[in-house]
Amino acid sequence: MSIEIKKLDKHGRISIPKKWREKHGDEVMIIVFDDKLEIFPRKGNIVKFIDTIEVEELEEWEKMKEKLYEVR
């Protein structure tokens, strides 16, 4: 594990280190929390993340599913 401090450019972007992209590919899944972002390589099935998210209503789940698949 390593920690890097990155500045956002004027469009709010950051660069992902080349070695990481070479190992994990050029697509990522970003999970947005109130106070942080988590970035994961987009490989395999997102189902393993489903149990980590609390959803109070089925309608919320449907909206979240739309957002997750919208990334494609």
KEVOTOR-290696 format. One line per field, with one value per residue: z, y, x of N, C-alpha, C, O in turn; residue in three letters; residue number from 0. Coordinates in pm, whole numbers. Atoms other than C-alpha are relative to their C-alpha. Layout:
<sites>
n.Z = c(Z_...)
n.Y = c(Y_...)
n.X = c(X_...)
ca.Z = c(Z_...)
ca.Y = c(Y_...)
ca.X = c(X_...)
c.Z = c(Z_...)
c.Y = c(Y_...)
c.X = c(X_...)
o.Z = c(Z_...)
o.Y = c(Y_...)
o.X = c(X_...)
r = c(ALA_...)
k = c(NUM_...)
</sites>
This chain:
<sites>
n.Z = c(0_-3_-9_83_-6_137_17_107_101_-2_33_-110_30_-52_84_-68_32_115_-43_-45_121_73_-75_-24_114_15_-46_-144_-62_-106_-97_-58_-134_-35_-36_69_120_6_140_17_141_48_48_-63_-27_-110_-99_-130_-74_-30_-144_-77_13_-66_77_-83_78_131_96_-11_64_145_40_-13_109_121_-7_16_137_83_12_118)
n.Y = c(-117_-126_-119_-110_-121_-47_-120_7_-104_-97_70_92_133_42_105_127_41_90_139_50_20_117_120_14_-41_-143_-34_8_-25_-98_-1_-135_-16_-142_-60_61_81_123_38_142_40_56_136_96_-30_-94_60_14_-125_-26_13_-104_-122_10_-59_6_27_60_-110_-46_102_-12_-122_28_92_-83_-76_89_46_-119_-21_71)
n.X = c(85_-71_85_-45_82_21_81_99_-19_109_124_29_-54_-129_-57_-22_-137_-15_-18_130_81_-53_37_143_82_28_134_13_129_-17_110_2_54_10_-129_-114_21_-79_-20_-31_-7_127_-22_90_139_19_89_-67_13_140_28_-68_79_130_108_119_120_-24_-14_-139_-83_16_-72_-143_-36_-9_-125_-115_-9_-18_-144_-48)
ca.Z = c(0_-66_-5_-259_-226_-555_-661_-865_-1197_-1284_-1403_-1075_-1216_-1067_-1240_-1144_-1122_-1437_-1251_-1094_-1434_-1592_-1318_-1280_-1616_-1730_-1583_-1220_-997_-770_-456_-327_45_220_330_95_-235_-276_-609_-712_-1035_-1247_-1284_-1222_-1072_-853_-661_-390_-294_-267_97_200_113_335_144_328_45_-276_-468_-335_-452_-803_-823_-699_-955_-1233_-1116_-1094_-1442_-1583_-1533_-1820)
ca.Y = c(0_352_699_976_1331_1450_1787_1807_1986_2272_2017_1819_1529_1333_1101_735_607_424_110_77_119_-139_-388_-320_-181_152_136_204_202_505_479_822_877_1205_1254_1039_854_494_380_14_-152_-242_-611_-893_-861_-574_-812_-857_-491_-516_-632_-341_-83_-23_41_131_102_-97_230_344_16_61_417_295_11_264_478_181_58_413_411_164)
ca.X = c(0_115_-25_-1_-126_-277_-412_-729_-699_-935_-1193_-1186_-980_-693_-451_-431_-69_49_160_-184_-358_-127_-212_-586_-702_-839_-1190_-1273_-1578_-1608_-1820_-1921_-1974_-2056_-1696_-1485_-1452_-1340_-1195_-1189_-1080_-1380_-1318_-1556_-1897_-2016_-2243_-1977_-2033_-2411_-2415_-2194_-2461_-2761_-3081_-3398_-3648_-3672_-3710_-3370_-3216_-3358_-3217_-2877_-2874_-2943_-2651_-2413_-2496_-2491_-2111_-2067)
c.Z = c(0_8_-86_18_-143_3_-112_-103_-1_-37_107_-21_75_-97_87_-41_-110_41_44_-120_-78_69_2_-117_3_34_150_42_115_89_74_136_29_16_-72_-128_15_-145_-5_-148_-42_-69_69_23_119_112_137_85_48_150_84_0_67_-83_80_-78_-134_-106_1_-72_-152_-51_6_-114_-131_-3_-22_-145_-99_-27_-125_-113)
c.Y = c(123_113_108_116_52_128_-25_106_90_-62_-103_-140_-24_-103_-124_-47_-107_-147_-62_-30_-121_-130_-25_41_148_39_-19_19_96_-4_133_-5_149_64_-59_-69_-127_-43_-145_-29_-60_-132_-88_57_93_-58_-12_127_24_-6_108_131_-22_73_-16_-36_-58_108_55_-97_13_123_-24_-90_77_76_-89_-43_115_25_-66_92)
c.X = c(89_-101_61_-96_-9_-82_-99_34_-123_-135_-38_55_130_56_25_141_6_12_-132_-89_47_-42_-151_-89_-36_-144_-6_-145_27_-123_10_-70_-11_137_121_-44_83_5_45_16_-133_29_-101_-138_-14_-85_67_-11_-143_-29_68_-79_-135_-104_-128_-126_39_21_142_94_-7_75_151_47_14_130_122_15_18_149_55_6)
o.Z = c(61_-25_-76_23_-208_89_-211_-68_78_-21_89_45_112_-177_202_-160_-113_-20_17_-125_-130_2_-8_-111_95_0_204_-33_197_41_132_147_-51_-23_-43_-152_73_-213_63_-231_36_-191_185_-48_220_215_239_206_132_201_203_67_39_-118_122_-22_-186_-196_-104_-142_-219_-156_-83_-171_-207_-106_-93_-196_-213_-128_-182_-223)
o.Y = c(125_96_137_96_74_146_-92_215_69_2_-178_-234_69_-160_-114_-45_-199_-233_-179_-134_-197_-230_-139_19_221_149_-117_75_70_14_165_-47_231_179_-22_-89_-123_-46_-185_34_-130_-139_-66_147_75_7_-3_122_111_79_117_226_-119_190_-126_-95_-29_90_86_-54_5_116_19_-68_53_80_-50_-46_93_87_-17_52)
o.X = c(196_-219_180_-217_93_-169_-67_79_-215_-239_-134_10_202_-18_66_173_-76_-51_-159_-154_-35_-68_-195_-211_2_-187_46_-226_115_-236_113_-185_35_157_234_-163_192_-98_140_-49_-197_40_-134_-183_54_-104_-2_10_-165_-102_40_-40_-205_-86_-163_-218_146_102_198_185_95_139_225_153_108_198_214_127_61_184_153_45)
r = c(MET_SER_ILE_GLU_ILE_LYS_LYS_LEU_ASP_LYS_HIS_GLY_ARG_ILE_SER_ILE_PRO_LYS_LYS_TRP_ARG_GLU_LYS_HIS_GLY_ASP_GLU_VAL_MET_ILE_ILE_VAL_PHE_ASP_ASP_LYS_LEU_GLU_ILE_PHE_PRO_ARG_LYS_GLY_ASN_ILE_VAL_LYS_PHE_ILE_ASP_THR_ILE_GLU_VAL_GLU_GLU_LEU_GLU_GLU_TRP_GLU_LYS_MET_LYS_GLU_LYS_LEU_TYR_GLU_VAL_ARG)
k = c(0_1_2_3_4_5_6_7_8_9_10_11_12_13_14_15_16_17_18_19_20_21_22_23_24_25_26_27_28_29_30_31_32_33_34_35_36_37_38_39_40_41_42_43_44_45_46_47_48_49_50_51_52_53_54_55_56_57_58_59_60_61_62_63_64_65_66_67_68_69_70_71)
</sites>
